[in-house]
Amino acid sequence: MIVVQLKEGENIERALKRFKRKFEKTGVVKELRNRQAYVKPSDRRREQIKKAKYIESLQREEE
């Protein structure tokens, strides 16, 4: 359970922003999206390799 303590005189929008940040860090939404459809392990591996190649190409462009 996510708990956000309100500090004295704190704006509700600010506390809500902290709550949203904590909730995002838990990864619940990401996990739900991943579970919506089954992805074969070979497809998952292929996506990881594709992402790694893309990130590597971006790093090479910077240099």
Residue pairs with C-beta under 8 A, 6 or more apart in sequence:
2 19
2 22
2 23
2 26
4 15
4 18
4 19
4 22
6 12
6 15
23 29
